[in-house]
Amino acid sequence: MSVLLNQTHDPSRRSWVPSANFDGTEFPIQNLPFGVVRQADRIFCGVAIGESILDVSKCISAFDGIARDAAYACDNSSLNKLMALGNASVSALRARLVELLTEGNATGQNTLQSALSAAADCCILSPVRIAGYTDFFASIHHATNAGSLFRPDAPLLPNYKHVPIGYNGRANSVRVSGVPVTRPHGQTKAAQEPLPSFGPAMRLDYEVELGAYIGSPSVAGDPVQLRHAWDHIFGFSLLNDWSARDIQAWEYQPLGPFLAKTFATSVSPWIVTAEALAPFRTPAFARPTDDPSPLEYLSDDADRLEGGLKVTLEAFVRTRAMRETGAAPFHLSSSDASDLYWTFGQMVTHHTSNGSSLDTGDLIGSGTVSGAGDNALGSLLEITKGGSRPLHLPTGEIRTWLEDGDEITLRGHCARPGFRSIGFGSCTATIAPANRT
């Protein structure tokens, strides 16, 4: 593996924070994701370790050099200042944190213990002040599945295998896990209706995605070369791109998604750094031999070898009736980001290829992550085949689209032999009824 691994990835390392060593914990010492936390009257950038959260800025004296600068940046109400320092500074901060949190480091324990709080006693806030939001369409399985519902004879449009397709969304649509999603209003038109009508969307859907956050900005007029794309990626979170399929069907031609997508985008609160994910880099999607090769600016040997990410993404639904009876959430799907046809590096490079720049705090969505099997479909659009194949839940309830009170939860984790497994936490939101107009 040519991706730089270091002592922070050592699977044998344990922490003096007991919960960081529990089997199945998503936040062992090898992870240390960043988020924004409110405790009492204080808001700060924190690091998750086991079932605790570390207020980095309370122990500035434990750091020096660029790690100290990064620690200072954590005394903030968003991660943007830390992200803007670049991955070298974040790496230095993580390395020192790992050293201080390692089991047996009495000095580290004495220094950091008072800066730790139980996660259960904290309120997790939106981690990033979003500068811009772009959602791609990088899963060929999702693109084929969705396309087959509308164009059975030609599911993929001619450009799909040549160019990463995406659209620019609304930055202010992004909200953190736990914030309800209000059913949107919009203009729709059924095939049998002579005219469109306006009202609450009836075909509400979720999309399982992975989101990448830009740390170091790029320069306008200076496209990011593929071999440098990861230098600009601070980290990743789970992302749910809520979609109103009936609004989308009427409005998307000829310019693509608009109001069907801009009412809500949910993200998980913890951002797993690009460095923490280094052990889970994997070869890019293996394109069939008869597929076209990417154009030169989208082609790089290192990206082919390690441009993918092995991240398992799962989706669950829990209806109001399930919550009232204490029933467990119903597992909808399990897909993997390694199945994306286009890599995140290619997305970053293509995004800047016309001379536009990426800013600190920009969010890039992968698009729905679906796999080849029926158990790996990342949206109800695919699971129910556009509403024609209802989903039967263990409670006896039936779903073709989401109903008010339904709760969708996304979870993600990474596992690889020889390394400690890490997770992303969860991304959860409940559908609230449409507002009156």
SULZI-V391836 format. One record per pair of residues at least 6 apart in sequence whose C-alpha atoms are under 8 Angstrom apart, sorted by sequence separation. I is the first residue (numbers start at 0). J is the second residue. If there is no record, write none. Layout:
BEGIN
I:J
I:J
END
This chain:
BEGIN
13:19
14:20
18:24
26:32
36:42
37:43
46:52
47:53
61:67
72:78
98:104
101:107
136:142
147:153
148:154
188:194
189:195
217:223
250:256
251:257
321:327
350:356
351:357
369:375
370:376
376:382
379:385
380:386
382:388
383:389
391:397
392:398
414:420
13:20
19:26
20:27
35:42
36:43
45:52
46:53
60:67
73:80
82:89
99:106
100:107
146:153
147:154
188:195
250:257
321:328
350:357
369:376
379:386
383:390
390:397
391:398
413:420
414:421
19:27
20:28
35:43
36:44
45:53
46:54
59:67
62:70
72:80
73:81
81:89
99:107
100:108
146:154
187:195
188:196
368:376
369:377
382:390
389:397
390:398
412:420
413:421
19:28
35:44
36:45
45:54
46:55
72:81
98:107
99:108
145:154
146:155
186:195
187:196
247:256
368:377
373:382
389:398
390:399
412:421
413:422
34:44
35:45
44:54
45:55
144:154
186:196
187:197
247:257
317:327
318:328
367:377
389:399
412:422
33:44
34:45
43:54
44:55
59:70
100:111
143:154
186:197
187:198
247:258
317:328
367:378
388:399
411:422
412:423
33:45
34:46
44:56
59:71
69:81
99:111
142:154
143:155
185:197
186:198
246:258
247:259
316:328
317:329
387:399
410:422
411:423
14:27
33:46
34:47
43:56
142:155
184:197
185:198
187:200
246:259
247:260
315:328
316:329
386:399
410:423
411:424
14:28
32:46
33:47
56:70
184:198
185:199
217:231
245:259
315:329
316:330
385:399
386:400
410:424
411:425
13:28
31:46
32:47
55:70
56:71
69:84
184:199
185:200
215:230
216:231
244:259
315:330
316:331
410:425
12:28
31:47
56:72
183:199
184:200
215:231
243:259
314:330
315:331
383:399
409:425
410:426
12:29
31:48
56:73
182:199
183:200
214:231
215:232
242:259
243:260
313:330
314:331
315:332
408:425
409:426
30:48
55:73
56:74
182:200
213:231
214:232
215:233
242:260
313:331
314:332
408:426
409:427
10:29
55:74
69:88
213:232
214:233
241:260
283:302
313:332
314:333
408:427
9:29
28:48
68:88
69:89
212:232
213:233
240:260
282:302
283:303
313:333
379:399
380:400
407:427
408:428
7:28
8:29
26:47
27:48
28:49
182:203
211:232
212:233
213:234
241:262
282:303
283:304
312:333
313:334
379:400
406:427
407:428
7:29
26:48
27:49
66:88
70:92
211:233
212:234
241:263
282:304
283:305
311:333
312:334
343:365
406:428
407:429
26:49
65:88
66:89
69:92
211:234
212:235
240:263
241:264
281:304
282:305
283:306
284:307
311:334
312:335
406:429
25:49
26:50
66:90
211:235
240:264
241:265
281:305
282:306
283:307
311:335
312:336
405:429
406:430
24:49
66:91
67:92
210:235
211:236
239:264
240:265
280:305
281:306
282:307
310:335
311:336
404:429
405:430
65:91
66:92
137:163
209:235
210:236
238:264
239:265
280:306
281:307
282:308
309:335
310:336
339:365
403:429
404:430
65:92
136:163
137:164
209:236
210:237
238:265
239:266
280:307
281:308
309:336
310:337
403:430
404:431
21:49
45:73
135:163
136:164
209:237
210:238
238:266
280:308
281:309
308:336
309:337
402:430
403:431
404:432
19:48
20:49
44:73
66:95
135:164
136:165
208:237
209:238
237:266
238:267
279:308
280:309
307:336
308:337
339:368
401:430
403:432
18:48
19:49
43:73
44:74
62:92
135:165
207:237
208:238
236:266
237:267
279:309
307:337
338:368
18:49
19:50
43:74
44:75
134:165
135:166
207:238
208:239
236:267
279:310
338:369
16:48
17:49
18:50
43:75
44:76
133:165
134:166
206:238
207:239
208:240
236:268
276:308
307:339
336:368
338:370
16:49
18:51
42:75
43:76
44:77
62:95
133:166
134:167
206:239
207:240
236:269
335:368
42:76
43:77
44:78
133:167
134:168
205:239
206:240
236:270
334:368
335:369
132:167
133:168
205:240
206:241
235:270
236:271
307:342
334:369
335:370
131:167
132:168
205:241
206:242
234:270
235:271
306:342
307:343
334:370
131:168
132:169
204:241
205:242
234:271
235:272
306:343
131:169
132:170
203:241
204:242
234:272
235:273
306:344
131:170
203:242
204:243
233:272
234:273
130:170
203:243
204:244
233:273
234:274
302:342
334:374
35:76
129:170
202:243
203:244
232:273
333:374
334:375
35:77
129:171
201:243
202:244
203:245
302:344
332:374
333:375
334:376
35:78
200:243
202:245
331:374
332:375
333:376
334:377
34:78
129:173
200:244
201:245
229:273
332:376
333:377
33:78
200:245
332:377
200:246
77:125
78:126
79:127
297:345
61:110
77:126
78:127
79:128
125:174
126:175
77:127
78:128
125:175
77:128
124:175
297:348
58:110
296:348
297:349
58:111
284:337
283:337
284:338
286:340
282:337
284:339
58:114
210:266
281:337
283:339
284:340
57:114
188:245
283:340
284:341
53:111
187:245
283:341
284:342
55:114
187:246
283:342
54:114
183:243
186:246
53:114
54:115
185:246
187:248
188:249
31:93
53:115
54:116
187:249
52:115
53:116
186:249
187:250
314:377
329:392
51:115
52:116
186:250
329:393
51:116
52:117
51:117
52:118
50:117
51:118
29:97
50:118
28:97
50:119
225:296
28:100
224:296
225:297
28:101
185:258
225:298
226:299
321:394
185:259
225:299
320:394
226:301
226:302
225:302
183:262
38:120
38:121
180:263
16:100
37:121
38:122
15:100
36:121
37:122
319:404
7:93
14:100
15:101
16:102
36:122
37:123
318:404
319:405
7:94
14:101
15:102
36:123
37:124
318:405
319:406
6:94
13:101
14:102
15:103
35:123
36:124
317:405
318:406
12:101
13:102
14:103
15:104
34:123
35:124
166:255
168:257
172:261
174:263
176:265
316:405
317:406
7:97
12:102
34:124
35:125
166:256
172:262
173:263
174:264
175:265
176:266
316:406
317:407
34:125
35:126
172:263
173:264
174:265
175:266
176:267
316:407
34:126
168:260
169:261
172:264
173:265
174:266
175:267
176:268
315:407
316:408
15:108
33:126
168:261
173:266
175:268
314:407
315:408
314:408
315:409
314:409
313:409
314:410
312:409
313:410
312:410
313:411
312:411
311:411
312:412
310:411
311:412
310:412
311:413
310:413
208:312
309:413
310:414
207:312
309:414
207:313
207:314
229:344
228:344
228:345
226:344
225:344
228:347
225:345
228:348
225:347
225:348
223:347
224:348
223:348
222:348
238:364
240:366
209:336
86:214
223:351
85:214
86:215
222:351
223:352
84:214
85:215
160:290
161:291
221:351
222:352
82:213
83:214
84:215
160:291
161:292
162:293
222:353
82:214
83:215
161:293
211:343
222:354
82:215
83:216
160:293
161:294
220:353
221:354
222:355
220:354
221:355
222:356
279:413
79:214
219:354
220:355
221:356
279:414
219:355
220:356
279:415
218:355
219:356
278:415
218:356
217:356
218:357
216:356
217:357
278:418
216:357
217:358
126:268
216:358
125:268
126:269
215:358
216:359
86:230
124:268
126:270
213:357
214:358
215:359
85:230
86:231
123:268
213:358
214:359
85:231
86:232
213:359
214:360
86:233
212:359
213:360
214:361
85:233
212:360
213:361
212:361
213:362
212:362
213:363
82:233
211:362
212:363
210:362
211:363
271:423
210:363
211:364
270:423
210:364
211:365
269:423
209:364
210:365
269:424
208:364
209:365
267:423
268:424
208:365
209:366
267:424
268:425
208:366
267:425
268:426
207:366
208:367
209:368
267:426
206:366
207:367
208:368
266:426
267:427
206:367
207:368
265:426
206:368
207:369
265:427
265:428
208:377
207:377
239:409
206:377
207:378
238:409
205:377
206:378
237:409
205:378
237:410
204:378
205:379
237:411
204:379
204:380
163:341
163:345
163:346
90:274
163:349
237:423
236:423
239:426
237:425
238:426
237:426
204:400
203:400
204:401
202:400
203:401
201:400
202:401
203:402
138:338
139:339
138:339
139:340
137:339
138:340
205:407
207:409
137:340
138:341
137:341
137:342
135:346
182:403
47:269
141:367
131:358
138:365
141:368
130:358
133:361
135:363
137:365
138:366
140:368
141:369
130:359
131:360
132:361
133:362
134:363
135:364
136:365
137:366
138:367
140:369
141:370
130:360
131:361
132:362
133:363
134:364
135:365
136:366
137:367
138:368
140:370
129:360
130:361
131:362
132:363
133:364
134:365
135:366
136:367
137:368
138:369
140:371
128:360
129:361
130:362
132:364
134:366
35:268
127:360
129:362
34:268
199:433
34:269
141:376
145:380
33:269
34:270
141:377
145:381
148:384
32:269
33:270
144:381
148:385
32:270
33:271
32:271
33:272
31:271
32:272
141:381
30:271
30:272
31:275
30:275
29:275
180:428
182:430
176:425
177:426
178:427
179:428
180:429
181:430
182:431
184:433
176:426
177:427
178:428
179:429
180:430
181:431
182:432
183:433
175:426
176:427
177:428
178:429
179:430
180:431
181:432
182:433
183:434
176:428
177:429
179:431
181:433
182:434
181:434
8:275
7:275
8:278
4:277
3:277
4:278
2:277
2:278
83:359
82:359
2:280
82:360
79:359
79:360
2:305
25:412
29:419
30:421
27:419
29:421
30:422
27:421
25:420
26:421
25:421
26:422
23:420
24:421
25:422
24:422
25:423
25:424
10:417
10:418
9:418
10:419
8:418
9:419
8:419
END
